[in-house]
């Protein structure tokens, strides 16, 4: 079982075992008899192939490891290499059918129907058509332009017949069409890769220099934009750059230099941009060479020690000689790298200064415009003087209106105010007298209650004392005869 089929069967929910007979059968006639089932099967295959391509499981024309890998300084072996394969383009040929072949259900019979439907709704676009026709992804209606110089006559005729959808003689039958060998651009994957690249390049900490790439540095930076374990193929990058520059307008691209557009700016590639991209690429290349030479020196040093341990003087001398040459090359590369990094640092500093000056210049224009609206200092003084005059007029008008009002005797006002104060004072005195009288009454009641309680207490005490005296008198007056006789 291929990796592609294994991925689809284990990761795609639509490919449950009970659904496989339907998905691998010729479900083309269901378009008329069972439209819902037909749509579900088509969508399942399309989604599965898109996701599999996004993760690098579909077949590609040239699977190879990424070039330029360095040697590990510790182990002396090359680090894990990522496979370069198509993620944005799907090749529909015999190899795809072999990869999808199931030991139990065979090959998917209706795969040609799936691709026809995808092409019809523009979720997949033939690669030659996409490259030669601008605006396909902006049109809501179905695209209809085909480059006859690229496609074969048979493909043109069969595609046109499918677009007529039964209105001409020789239209498609109810059986699944034969799978055509072609390359299809996976629009969903393409748009996702473009969105991720733009977000990564134009992050919050990006400077203007960070928006500039050479094609080599762009490929290196965004190779794993869809999947960390695999890299986009060269054909993928061609399609991605075409989409970013032509369809989404996110970059300016002249075939060598790429410049992402910042907010509110229409980027154009200048000679400065090309030079900056070249310097960035050269710094990256020199850094890799330095790392590679450091690893080589460590490896040669280990080889020399091993040769000495084995008493192999000739091998040890050869390793030391090679090590010295590598160290000399490393020093040259390192010096060059330091110079390039210094130059790039100065360019960054100059770019920052240019941006600051531009902001200051724009601010000067804003202030000049505001001052134009205000006028000169004499005009401001005139306006303030006029304002003062108008405020003085308001005060004069108020004084005149007060003079026109009725004349009031101030003595009458004083007498009325004194009467009001006297009435208020008498009212307060009455309230205070009433409060005092009420408090005295409460105290008198409390005193009477206390006296009554004391009297009752004394009476009770006197009665108790009198009772005790009577008892004592009776006991003292009792004779012996009155006491009860005791038994002999």
Buried (B, 14 or more C-beta within 10 A) or exposed (E): EBEBBEBBBEEBEBBEEEBBEBBBBBBBBBBEEEEEEBEBBBBBBBBBBBBBBBBBBBBBBEEEEBEEBBBEBEEEEEEEEBBBBBBBBBBBBEBBBEBBBBEEBEBBBBBBBBBBBBBBEBBBBBBBBBBBBEEBBEEEEEBEEBEEEBBEEEBBEBBEBBBEEEEEEEEBEEEBBEBBEBBBBBBBBBBBBBEEBBEEBBEEEEEBBBBBBBBBBBBBBBBBBBBEEBBBBEBBBBBBBBBBBBBBEBBBBEEEBBBBBEEEEEBEBEEEBBEBBBBBBBBBBBBBBBBBBBBBBBBBBBBBEEBBEEEBEEBBEBBBEBBEEBBEBBEEBBEBBEEBBEEBEEBBEEBEEEEEEEEEEEEEEEEEEEEEEEEEEEEEEEEEEEEEEEEEEEEEEEEEEEEEEEEEEEEEEEEEEEEEEEEEEEEEEEEEEEEEEEEEEEEEEEEEEEEEEEEEEEEEEEEEEEEEEEEEEEEEEEEEEEEEEEEE
